[in-house]
Amino acid sequence: MPMWRSAAPRNRRAGIVLFLFASAIRAQAPPAARVPALPPPVSLAAYRSSWFELLSALQENDSRTATAALAAMRKAARAAGVRRLSSYSRAALHAARKAEAAKAPHAELAYDVAATLDESSLDAAASQVGFLVRQGRLREAASRTPAALGTVFAIAETRLAFLSSLALALAITLGLTAVVIVLGLFLAHFRRLWHDLREIAGRPFGQRAAAPLAVGLLVLPSLFALGPMWLLLYWAVIAYAYSEKGERYLLAAALVALGALPVLVEVIARENLVRRSPLYLAAVDLDERRDDSSVEEQLASIVASSPDQPDAWFLIGIYAERAGDYSRALTAYSRAIEADPNEYRALVNRGNVRFIEGDYAEAIGDYEEAARRAPEAAEAFYNLSVARSEIYDFKGQERARARAIQISRRDVDNWSSRPPLARVVPAAYPLWIARERSNRWVQRSPDPKHPLGAPTPILDLLRSPWCLAPWGALIVAVIFRAIRKRRGFAIECSRCGRAFCRFCKRYGGPVSLCGRCVRLYSRKDEVAQDMREADRIESENRARRRRGMIRATSLVAPGIQRFFEERPFVAAATLLFFFLAATLALGGPWVFELRPLAPSGEILPARLALAFAALLLWLFANVRAWRQPRES
């Protein structure tokens, strides 16, 4: 559907009469004279007048009048090129919440109006569903829920908020899961690696110094005043050497994820800086045909602080022209032209305003200058041909139209077959230009205290310790395992749980039993009963300490006991889902609110549902940890 349709009369005979009448009038005026202006396009004032009638109908709970005013308002908005009345929808939603709090009868009608004014508003759709739930109309609420969920992806604003929040929550989840994977595998293999560290420390310095030196080797990064991150990576290197094949894959994935998280967070931050800049928001607002006064206010604040912003002035001119304020539009376009001598779009649109006002000579001057600055701008030549036809310069009209067709025949055919009411086409502000200018504006950031800040280049971030340290730790872990594999690793006794190596086992017997268990239980020699009893008590204490450690860590990281059961991927999946549900349930400054104007009570049910899911996972994992079978 075109933005405006021609107002030509349907009756062919009446059209011929009007044409002859208009020709007689034009013949009396010189070509360059100023003639009466064309009827102005429908402006925003046409539907703003219906807003007050709608508010009065809401206060009186007059659904018939409210429906008529709403229909008139939407019809005028579509005629003005606006599809979504976001500002009015927020105002109606605020009135609906106040009415519901006061138990006024028009609350339901106000919620319906808010959802109708902006059908892509998640806040309005979700609030309407919530109102129906609170009224006990669950079936009707369930029927409207799919449409409400669909509004999450209806417009760029909610898509950005949803995807950014989800990506940041995933980044936090991956970070926490990776840390717990390292700690879980380190604790699962602690007996073996502790035995080997004591063996390494005891050989040159004796058994008395083995334990203190092993502790020093265990926290070696801390002895060099390095932070917790380096200690974690150091433990990851040690745990990798003792892990099985599947565990090594999981640990490698955790280290790769830790190194990639800073890049992911930086990309999210950069994307939000660009897409939440006023220039990009204005371009999206115009592309989605929304009426959002907050965007225009942000543009006004830009030109107030930096008057030399041509893009901001150009967009302000578009908003003023859409509102029917041609005087302000001319001023804004002129300021855009002064700020950027190469700006042609402002010349095209300023010419359009002058064309609408009937000042064809000035409009032709603007179009010619725009064509000189941008020889490949089809809209400049097309508008020039239309303006020259108004002063009977038919040869100039043909030349300009031929040049426009040469540049883009498809655009000219589209403009000719579906001309706007003003007959001249505006110069648009596409999203790719908005993105390019916003990215340039964000990266420039001359003031270090600028609220947007200066984003870190991706290449510099990749060369920083935040990325190189985890990836480097993975490389070191692979090398360390290859070196340690030559000497062999300690294993745990299947009977008592004691770690031992091939140097500790002086007797024969089963491979899975330590030397002490072989001596006490496998050999035919007589063994005192008190020695076996002492060994049994020691084994039970060892098993009790491990169970206590598993239960304690499961309180913070549910699912960690799966590492001790040699099911690392189940452990990682449990941790991933738990941390994701907990992160989304808790919310915080890292999550962009999908419904920024909604009160906390409106968002609480969703967070309670996520918290309940996290609680179920936590209970399931901890019950399993407490029921873990005793080690024999």
C-alpha positions as CSV (number, residue, x, y, z in Angstrom):
1,M,0.0,0.0,0.0
2,P,1.4,3.4,-0.8
3,M,1.9,6.0,1.8
4,W,-0.3,8.5,0.1
5,R,-2.7,8.0,-2.8
6,S,-3.5,10.5,-5.6
7,A,-6.6,12.6,-5.0
8,A,-7.6,12.7,-8.7
9,P,-11.4,12.5,-9.3
10,R,-12.7,9.2,-10.4
11,N,-15.1,10.7,-13.0
12,R,-13.1,11.2,-16.2
13,R,-15.3,14.0,-17.4
14,A,-14.9,15.9,-14.2
15,G,-11.1,15.3,-14.5
16,I,-11.0,16.9,-18.0
17,V,-12.9,19.9,-16.8
18,L,-10.6,20.4,-13.9
19,F,-7.6,20.0,-16.1
20,L,-8.8,22.6,-18.6
21,F,-9.7,25.0,-15.7
22,A,-6.2,24.6,-14.1
23,S,-4.6,25.1,-17.5
24,A,-6.5,28.4,-17.9
25,I,-5.3,29.6,-14.5
26,R,-1.7,28.7,-15.2
27,A,-1.7,30.4,-18.5
28,Q,-2.2,33.7,-16.8
29,A,0.8,33.4,-14.5
30,P,4.5,33.7,-15.5
31,P,6.5,30.5,-15.3
32,A,8.6,31.5,-12.3
33,A,5.8,33.1,-10.3
34,R,4.8,31.8,-6.9
35,V,1.5,29.9,-7.2
36,P,-0.8,28.7,-4.5
37,A,0.5,25.7,-2.6
38,L,-0.7,22.2,-3.1
39,P,-2.9,20.8,-0.3
40,P,-0.6,19.7,2.4
41,P,-0.3,16.1,3.3
42,V,-2.1,14.7,6.3
43,S,0.0,15.8,9.3
44,L,0.2,14.4,12.8
45,A,-2.1,17.0,14.1
46,A,-4.9,15.2,12.3
47,Y,-4.8,12.2,14.7
48,R,-3.5,14.2,17.7
49,S,-6.9,15.9,17.8
50,S,-8.6,12.5,18.1
51,W,-6.5,11.6,21.1
52,F,-8.2,14.0,23.4
53,E,-11.6,12.7,22.3
54,L,-10.3,9.2,23.0
55,L,-9.1,10.1,26.5
56,S,-12.5,11.6,27.3
57,A,-14.2,8.4,26.1
58,L,-11.9,6.3,28.3
59,Q,-12.7,8.3,31.4
60,E,-16.4,7.9,30.7
61,N,-16.0,4.2,29.8
62,D,-17.8,5.0,26.5
63,S,-16.7,2.1,24.4
64,R,-18.6,3.3,21.3
65,T,-17.1,6.8,21.2
66,A,-13.7,5.4,22.1
67,T,-13.8,2.9,19.3
68,A,-14.8,5.6,16.8
69,A,-12.1,7.9,18.0
70,L,-9.5,5.1,17.9
71,A,-10.5,4.2,14.3
72,A,-10.3,7.9,13.2
73,M,-6.9,8.2,14.9
74,R,-5.5,5.1,13.3
75,K,-6.9,6.1,9.9
76,A,-5.3,9.6,10.1
77,A,-2.0,8.0,11.3
78,R,-1.9,5.7,8.3
79,A,-2.6,8.6,6.0
80,A,0.4,10.4,7.6
81,G,2.6,7.4,7.1
82,V,2.5,6.2,10.7
83,R,1.7,2.6,11.6
84,R,2.5,2.4,15.2
85,L,1.5,5.1,17.7
86,S,4.0,4.2,20.4
87,S,3.9,7.4,22.4
88,Y,0.1,7.3,22.7
89,S,0.1,3.6,23.4
90,R,2.4,4.2,26.4
91,A,0.1,7.0,27.6
92,A,-3.0,4.7,27.3
93,L,-1.1,2.0,29.1
94,H,-0.3,4.3,32.0
95,A,-3.9,5.3,32.2
96,A,-5.0,1.7,32.2
97,R,-2.7,0.8,35.1
98,K,-3.9,3.8,37.1
99,A,-7.5,2.8,36.3
100,E,-6.9,-0.8,37.4
101,A,-5.2,0.4,40.6
102,A,-8.3,2.6,41.3
103,K,-10.6,-0.3,40.3
104,A,-12.1,2.0,37.7
105,P,-14.5,0.4,35.1
106,H,-12.6,1.7,32.1
107,A,-9.4,-0.3,32.8
108,E,-10.1,-3.1,30.4
109,L,-11.0,-0.6,27.6
110,A,-7.8,1.4,28.2
111,Y,-5.7,-1.8,28.0
112,D,-7.4,-2.7,24.7
113,V,-6.7,0.8,23.4
114,A,-3.1,0.6,24.3
115,A,-2.7,-2.7,22.5
116,T,-4.5,-1.4,19.5
117,L,-2.5,1.8,19.2
118,D,0.7,-0.1,18.9
119,E,0.2,-3.7,18.0
120,S,3.9,-4.4,18.2
121,S,4.3,-3.2,21.8
122,L,5.3,-6.1,24.1
123,D,4.5,-3.9,27.2
124,A,0.9,-3.3,26.1
125,A,0.3,-6.9,24.9
126,A,1.8,-8.5,28.1
127,S,0.0,-6.0,30.3
128,Q,-3.3,-6.9,28.7
129,V,-2.7,-10.6,29.2
130,G,-1.7,-9.9,32.9
131,F,-4.9,-7.9,33.4
132,L,-7.0,-10.8,32.1
133,V,-5.2,-13.2,34.4
134,R,-5.8,-11.0,37.4
135,Q,-9.5,-10.8,36.4
136,G,-9.7,-14.6,36.4
137,R,-10.3,-14.8,32.6
138,L,-7.6,-17.4,32.1
139,R,-8.9,-18.9,28.8
140,E,-9.0,-15.5,27.1
141,A,-5.5,-14.7,28.5
142,A,-4.2,-18.0,27.2
143,S,-5.6,-17.2,23.7
144,R,-3.8,-13.9,23.6
145,T,-0.5,-15.1,25.0
146,P,0.9,-16.3,21.6
147,A,0.3,-12.9,20.1
148,A,1.9,-11.3,23.0
149,L,5.0,-13.5,22.7
150,G,5.2,-12.6,19.0
151,T,5.6,-9.0,19.8
152,V,9.1,-9.7,21.2
153,F,10.3,-9.9,17.6
154,A,7.9,-7.4,16.1
155,I,10.2,-4.4,16.2
156,A,13.9,-3.7,16.4
157,E,13.8,-2.3,19.9
158,T,12.4,-5.4,21.6
159,R,14.4,-7.7,19.4
160,L,17.6,-6.0,20.4
161,A,16.6,-6.0,24.1
162,F,15.7,-9.7,24.1
163,L,18.7,-10.9,22.1
164,S,21.1,-8.7,24.1
165,S,19.7,-9.9,27.4
166,L,19.8,-13.5,26.3
167,A,23.4,-13.2,25.0
168,L,24.6,-11.5,28.2
169,A,22.8,-14.1,30.3
170,L,24.4,-16.9,28.2
171,A,27.8,-15.2,28.6
172,I,27.4,-15.1,32.4
173,T,26.2,-18.7,32.3
174,L,29.0,-19.9,30.2
175,G,31.5,-18.2,32.4
176,L,30.2,-19.7,35.6
177,T,29.8,-23.1,34.0
178,A,33.4,-23.0,32.7
179,V,34.7,-22.1,36.2
180,V,32.7,-24.9,37.8
181,I,33.9,-27.4,35.2
182,V,37.5,-26.5,36.0
183,L,36.9,-26.8,39.8
184,G,34.8,-29.9,39.4
185,L,37.4,-31.8,37.5
186,F,40.2,-30.5,39.7
187,L,38.4,-31.8,42.8
188,A,37.4,-35.1,41.1
189,H,41.1,-35.8,40.4
190,F,42.5,-34.1,43.5
191,R,43.6,-37.3,45.3
192,R,45.6,-38.4,42.3
193,L,47.3,-35.1,41.6
194,W,48.0,-34.5,45.3
195,H,49.7,-37.8,45.4
196,D,51.9,-37.0,42.4
197,L,52.7,-33.5,43.8
198,R,53.9,-35.0,47.1
199,E,56.0,-37.5,45.2
200,I,57.6,-34.8,43.1
201,A,58.3,-32.6,46.2
202,G,59.4,-35.5,48.4
203,R,62.1,-36.9,46.1
204,P,64.7,-34.1,46.4
205,F,63.7,-32.8,49.9
206,G,62.4,-35.9,51.7
207,Q,59.0,-36.9,53.0
208,R,58.8,-34.4,55.8
209,A,59.0,-31.5,53.4
210,A,56.7,-33.2,50.8
211,A,53.4,-31.9,52.1
212,P,54.4,-28.2,52.5
213,L,56.1,-28.2,49.2
214,A,53.1,-29.8,47.5
215,V,50.8,-27.1,48.9
216,G,53.2,-24.5,47.5
217,L,53.1,-26.2,44.1
218,L,49.3,-26.4,44.3
219,V,49.0,-22.6,44.8
220,L,52.0,-21.6,42.8
221,P,50.5,-18.6,41.0
222,S,49.4,-17.1,44.3
223,L,53.0,-17.2,45.5
224,F,53.9,-14.9,42.6
225,A,51.1,-12.5,43.6
226,L,48.9,-13.5,40.6
227,G,45.1,-13.2,40.9
228,P,42.4,-15.9,41.1
229,M,42.1,-16.1,37.4
230,W,45.6,-17.3,37.0
231,L,45.2,-19.8,39.8
232,L,42.1,-21.1,38.1
233,L,43.9,-21.5,34.8
234,Y,46.8,-23.2,36.6
235,W,44.4,-25.7,38.1
236,A,42.8,-26.3,34.7
237,V,46.3,-27.2,33.3
238,I,46.8,-29.7,36.1
239,A,43.3,-31.2,35.9
240,Y,43.6,-31.6,32.1
241,A,46.5,-33.9,32.5
242,Y,44.6,-36.3,34.8
243,S,41.2,-36.1,32.9
244,E,39.8,-38.8,30.6
245,K,39.1,-38.2,27.0
246,G,35.6,-36.9,27.4
247,E,36.6,-34.7,30.3
248,R,39.5,-33.3,28.3
249,Y,37.1,-32.3,25.5
250,L,34.8,-30.6,28.0
251,L,37.7,-28.8,29.8
252,A,39.1,-27.6,26.4
253,A,35.6,-26.2,25.5
254,A,35.5,-24.4,28.9
255,L,38.8,-22.8,28.3
256,V,37.9,-21.8,24.7
257,A,34.6,-20.3,26.0
258,L,36.4,-18.3,28.8
259,G,38.7,-16.8,26.2
260,A,35.8,-16.0,23.8
261,L,33.5,-14.4,26.4
262,P,35.2,-11.0,26.5
263,V,34.8,-10.8,22.7
264,L,31.1,-11.7,23.0
265,V,30.5,-9.1,25.7
266,E,32.3,-6.5,23.7
267,V,30.3,-7.2,20.6
268,I,27.0,-7.0,22.5
269,A,28.1,-3.7,24.1
270,R,29.2,-2.2,20.8
271,E,26.0,-3.3,19.1
272,N,23.9,-1.7,21.8
273,L,25.9,1.5,21.6
274,V,25.3,1.7,17.9
275,R,21.7,0.6,17.9
276,R,20.7,2.7,20.9
277,S,22.2,5.9,19.5
278,P,19.6,8.5,18.6
279,L,20.5,8.5,14.9
280,Y,19.9,4.7,14.6
281,L,16.7,4.9,16.7
282,A,15.4,7.7,14.5
283,A,16.1,5.7,11.4
284,V,14.4,2.6,12.9
285,D,11.5,4.8,14.0
286,L,11.0,6.1,10.4
287,D,11.5,2.7,8.9
288,E,8.9,1.0,11.1
289,R,6.7,4.1,10.8
290,R,6.3,4.7,14.5
291,D,5.4,7.9,16.3
292,D,7.7,8.0,19.3
293,S,8.3,11.4,20.7
294,S,11.3,10.3,22.8
295,V,13.4,9.8,19.7
296,E,12.8,13.3,18.6
297,E,13.7,14.6,22.0
298,Q,17.0,12.7,21.9
299,L,17.8,14.3,18.5
300,A,17.0,17.8,19.9
301,S,19.5,17.1,22.8
302,I,22.2,16.2,20.3
303,V,21.9,19.4,18.3
304,A,21.7,21.4,21.5
305,S,25.1,20.1,22.6
306,S,26.6,19.7,19.1
307,P,25.0,22.1,16.6
308,D,27.3,20.8,13.8
309,Q,25.5,17.4,13.5
310,P,24.1,17.2,9.9
311,D,22.4,13.9,10.4
312,A,20.6,15.0,13.5
313,W,19.4,18.2,11.8
314,F,18.2,16.1,8.8
315,L,16.2,13.8,10.9
316,I,14.7,16.6,12.9
317,G,13.6,18.1,9.6
318,I,11.9,14.8,8.6
319,Y,10.0,14.7,11.9
320,A,9.0,18.3,11.5
321,E,7.9,17.7,8.0
322,R,5.9,14.7,9.0
323,A,4.2,16.8,11.7
324,G,3.3,19.5,9.2
325,D,5.6,22.1,10.8
326,Y,7.2,23.3,7.5
327,S,8.8,26.3,9.0
328,R,10.8,24.2,11.4
329,A,11.5,21.6,8.7
330,L,13.0,24.3,6.5
331,T,15.2,25.6,9.3
332,A,16.4,22.1,10.2
333,Y,17.2,21.1,6.6
334,S,19.1,24.4,6.2
335,R,21.2,23.7,9.3
336,A,22.0,20.2,7.9
337,I,23.1,21.8,4.6
338,E,25.3,24.3,6.5
339,A,26.9,21.6,8.7
340,D,27.8,19.3,5.7
341,P,28.5,20.9,2.3
342,N,28.2,17.5,0.7
343,E,24.8,16.8,2.1
344,Y,22.3,16.3,-0.8
345,R,19.4,14.6,1.0
346,A,18.6,17.7,3.0
347,L,18.5,19.7,-0.2
348,V,16.1,17.2,-1.7
349,N,13.8,17.4,1.3
350,R,14.0,21.1,1.6
351,G,13.1,21.3,-2.1
352,N,10.1,19.1,-1.3
353,V,8.9,21.5,1.5
354,R,9.2,24.4,-0.9
355,F,7.4,22.5,-3.6
356,I,4.5,21.8,-1.2
357,E,4.4,25.5,-0.3
358,G,4.3,26.4,-4.0
359,D,7.8,28.0,-4.2
360,Y,8.8,26.1,-7.3
361,A,11.7,28.3,-8.3
362,E,13.4,27.7,-4.9
363,A,12.5,24.0,-5.0
364,I,14.1,23.7,-8.5
365,G,17.3,25.4,-7.1
366,D,17.5,22.9,-4.3
367,Y,16.9,19.9,-6.6
368,E,19.6,21.2,-9.1
369,E,22.1,21.6,-6.3
370,A,21.3,18.2,-4.9
371,A,21.8,16.7,-8.4
372,R,25.1,18.5,-8.7
373,R,26.3,17.2,-5.3
374,A,25.0,13.6,-5.9
375,P,24.9,12.8,-9.7
376,E,23.6,9.3,-8.9
377,A,20.6,10.4,-6.8
378,A,17.6,9.4,-8.8
379,E,15.2,11.1,-6.4
380,A,16.8,14.5,-7.0
381,F,16.4,14.2,-10.8
382,Y,12.8,12.8,-10.5
383,N,11.7,15.7,-8.2
384,L,13.4,18.1,-10.5
385,S,11.4,16.8,-13.4
386,V,8.2,17.2,-11.4
387,A,9.0,20.7,-10.4
388,R,10.0,21.8,-13.9
389,S,6.6,20.5,-15.2
390,E,5.0,23.0,-12.8
391,I,6.6,26.0,-14.6
392,Y,6.1,24.5,-18.1
393,D,9.7,23.7,-18.6
394,F,8.9,20.5,-20.5
395,K,12.3,20.1,-22.1
396,G,14.0,20.4,-18.7
397,Q,11.4,18.0,-17.4
398,E,12.2,15.4,-20.0
399,R,16.0,15.8,-19.5
400,A,15.7,15.3,-15.7
401,R,13.3,12.4,-16.0
402,A,15.6,10.7,-18.6
403,R,18.5,11.1,-16.2
404,A,16.4,9.6,-13.3
405,I,15.4,6.7,-15.5
406,Q,19.0,6.2,-16.5
407,I,20.0,5.9,-12.8
408,S,17.2,3.7,-11.7
409,R,14.2,2.8,-13.9
410,R,12.7,0.6,-11.3
411,D,12.5,3.5,-8.7
412,V,11.1,5.9,-11.3
413,D,8.4,3.4,-12.4
414,N,7.5,2.9,-8.8
415,W,7.3,6.6,-8.0
416,S,5.3,7.2,-11.2
417,S,2.8,4.4,-10.6
418,R,2.3,5.1,-6.9
419,P,3.0,8.8,-6.4
420,P,2.8,10.4,-3.0
421,L,0.2,13.0,-2.4
422,A,2.8,15.8,-2.7
423,R,4.0,14.1,-6.0
424,V,7.7,14.6,-5.0
425,V,9.5,11.8,-3.3
426,P,11.6,12.4,-0.1
427,A,15.2,11.4,0.4
428,A,15.3,8.6,2.9
429,Y,17.6,7.9,5.8
430,P,18.3,4.2,5.5
431,L,19.4,2.0,8.3
432,W,22.8,1.3,6.8
433,I,23.7,5.0,6.8
434,A,22.4,5.3,10.3
435,R,24.6,2.4,11.4
436,E,27.6,3.8,9.7
437,R,27.3,7.2,11.2
438,S,26.4,5.9,14.6
439,N,29.4,3.6,14.6
440,R,31.7,6.4,13.6
441,W,30.2,8.7,16.3
442,V,30.6,6.0,19.0
443,Q,34.2,5.2,18.0
444,R,35.2,8.8,17.9
445,S,34.3,9.6,21.5
446,P,36.9,12.3,22.1
447,D,35.9,12.7,25.7
448,P,37.0,9.8,28.0
449,K,34.2,10.7,30.4
450,H,31.6,10.4,27.6
451,P,28.7,8.3,28.7
452,L,29.0,6.0,25.7
453,G,32.7,5.4,26.4
454,A,35.2,4.3,23.8
455,P,34.8,0.7,22.7
456,T,37.8,-1.5,22.7
457,P,38.9,-2.7,19.2
458,I,38.3,-6.4,18.7
459,L,41.9,-7.0,17.6
460,D,43.2,-5.4,20.8
461,L,40.8,-7.4,22.9
462,L,42.0,-10.6,21.2
463,R,45.6,-9.8,22.1
464,S,44.7,-9.0,25.7
465,P,45.2,-11.5,28.6
466,W,41.5,-11.9,28.9
467,C,41.5,-13.9,25.7
468,L,45.0,-15.1,25.4
469,A,45.3,-16.5,28.9
470,P,42.6,-19.2,28.7
471,W,43.7,-20.2,25.2
472,G,47.3,-20.3,26.2
473,A,46.4,-22.4,29.2
474,L,44.8,-24.9,26.9
475,I,48.0,-25.2,24.8
476,V,50.1,-25.5,28.0
477,A,47.7,-28.2,29.3
478,V,48.1,-30.3,26.1
479,I,51.9,-30.0,26.4
480,F,51.9,-30.7,30.1
481,R,49.8,-33.8,29.7
482,A,52.2,-35.1,26.9
483,I,55.2,-34.7,29.3
484,R,53.5,-36.2,32.3
485,K,52.1,-39.1,30.4
486,R,55.6,-40.5,29.9
487,R,56.1,-40.9,33.7
488,G,52.5,-42.1,34.4
489,F,49.8,-40.8,36.6
490,A,48.6,-42.0,40.0
491,I,45.3,-43.8,40.2
492,E,42.7,-44.4,43.0
493,C,42.4,-47.7,44.7
494,S,39.0,-49.3,43.9
495,R,38.7,-50.5,47.5
496,C,39.9,-47.8,49.9
497,G,40.1,-44.8,47.5
498,R,43.7,-44.1,48.3
499,A,45.8,-42.7,45.4
500,F,48.9,-44.7,44.4
501,C,51.4,-44.9,41.6
502,R,53.6,-47.7,40.2
503,F,56.4,-46.6,42.5
504,C,54.3,-47.0,45.6
505,K,53.1,-50.5,44.8
506,R,55.9,-53.0,45.7
507,Y,53.7,-56.1,45.7
508,G,51.8,-57.7,43.0
509,G,48.1,-58.2,43.0
510,P,45.2,-56.6,41.0
511,V,46.0,-53.4,39.1
512,S,43.1,-51.5,40.7
513,L,44.2,-52.1,44.3
514,C,46.9,-50.2,46.1
515,G,49.8,-51.9,47.8
516,R,48.3,-51.7,51.2
517,C,45.0,-53.3,50.2
518,V,47.0,-56.0,48.4
519,R,49.0,-56.7,51.6
520,L,46.0,-56.6,53.9
521,Y,43.4,-58.4,51.8
522,S,44.8,-60.2,48.8
523,R,47.8,-62.0,50.1
524,K,47.6,-65.3,52.0
525,D,49.8,-64.1,54.8
526,E,48.3,-63.7,58.3
527,V,47.3,-60.1,59.0
528,A,46.4,-58.7,62.4
529,Q,42.7,-57.9,62.7
530,D,43.4,-54.5,64.3
531,M,45.4,-53.5,61.1
532,R,42.4,-54.3,58.9
533,E,40.1,-52.5,61.3
534,A,42.3,-49.4,61.3
535,D,42.4,-49.5,57.5
536,R,38.6,-49.8,57.3
537,I,38.2,-46.8,59.6
538,E,40.6,-44.8,57.6
539,S,38.9,-45.7,54.3
540,E,35.5,-44.7,55.8
541,N,36.9,-41.4,57.0
542,R,38.3,-40.7,53.5
543,A,35.0,-41.6,51.9
544,R,33.1,-39.4,54.4
545,R,35.3,-36.4,53.7
546,R,34.7,-36.8,50.0
547,R,30.9,-37.1,50.4
548,G,31.0,-34.0,52.6
549,M,32.9,-32.1,50.1
550,I,30.6,-33.1,47.3
551,R,27.5,-32.1,49.3
552,A,29.0,-28.8,50.3
553,T,29.9,-27.9,46.7
554,S,26.6,-29.1,45.4
555,L,24.9,-26.4,47.5
556,V,26.6,-23.7,45.3
557,A,27.1,-25.7,42.1
558,P,24.3,-28.3,41.7
559,G,25.4,-31.1,39.5
560,I,29.0,-31.1,40.4
561,Q,28.7,-34.6,41.9
562,R,28.4,-35.9,38.3
563,F,32.1,-35.3,37.8
564,F,32.8,-37.8,40.5
565,E,30.5,-40.2,38.8
566,E,32.5,-39.8,35.6
567,R,29.6,-38.2,33.8
568,P,31.0,-34.8,32.9
569,F,28.6,-33.9,30.2
570,V,25.6,-34.4,32.4
571,A,27.3,-32.3,35.0
572,A,27.9,-29.5,32.5
573,A,24.4,-29.6,31.2
574,T,22.9,-29.4,34.7
575,L,25.2,-26.5,35.6
576,L,24.4,-24.7,32.3
577,F,20.6,-24.8,32.8
578,F,20.8,-23.9,36.5
579,F,23.0,-20.9,36.0
580,L,20.9,-19.7,33.0
581,A,17.6,-19.9,34.9
582,A,19.2,-18.3,38.0
583,T,20.7,-15.5,35.9
584,L,17.5,-14.6,34.2
585,A,15.5,-14.9,37.4
586,L,17.7,-12.6,39.4
587,G,18.0,-10.0,36.6
588,G,20.3,-7.1,37.2
589,P,22.2,-4.4,35.3
590,W,23.4,-6.9,32.7
591,V,19.8,-7.6,31.5
592,F,18.0,-5.2,29.3
593,E,14.3,-4.9,30.3
594,L,11.9,-6.0,27.6
595,R,9.2,-3.9,29.3
596,P,11.1,-0.9,30.7
597,L,7.9,1.0,31.8
598,A,6.3,-2.0,33.5
599,P,6.2,-2.0,37.3
600,S,8.1,-4.6,39.2
601,G,4.9,-6.5,39.8
602,E,4.3,-7.1,36.1
603,I,7.7,-8.7,35.6
604,L,7.7,-10.7,38.9
605,P,5.7,-13.7,37.6
606,A,8.2,-14.5,34.8
607,R,11.1,-14.2,37.2
608,L,9.4,-16.4,39.8
609,A,8.8,-19.1,37.1
610,L,12.5,-19.0,36.2
611,A,13.5,-19.1,39.9
612,F,11.2,-22.1,40.4
613,A,12.9,-23.9,37.5
614,A,16.3,-23.2,39.0
615,L,15.1,-24.3,42.4
616,L,13.9,-27.6,40.9
617,L,17.3,-28.3,39.3
618,W,19.0,-27.4,42.6
619,L,16.8,-29.7,44.6
620,F,17.2,-32.6,42.2
621,A,21.0,-32.2,42.1
622,N,21.4,-31.9,45.8
623,V,19.1,-34.9,46.6
624,R,21.2,-37.0,44.2
625,A,24.4,-35.7,45.9
626,W,23.1,-36.7,49.4
627,R,22.0,-40.1,48.1
628,Q,25.4,-40.8,46.5
629,P,26.4,-44.3,47.5
630,R,29.2,-44.7,50.0
631,E,32.6,-45.6,48.7
632,S,33.7,-49.1,49.6
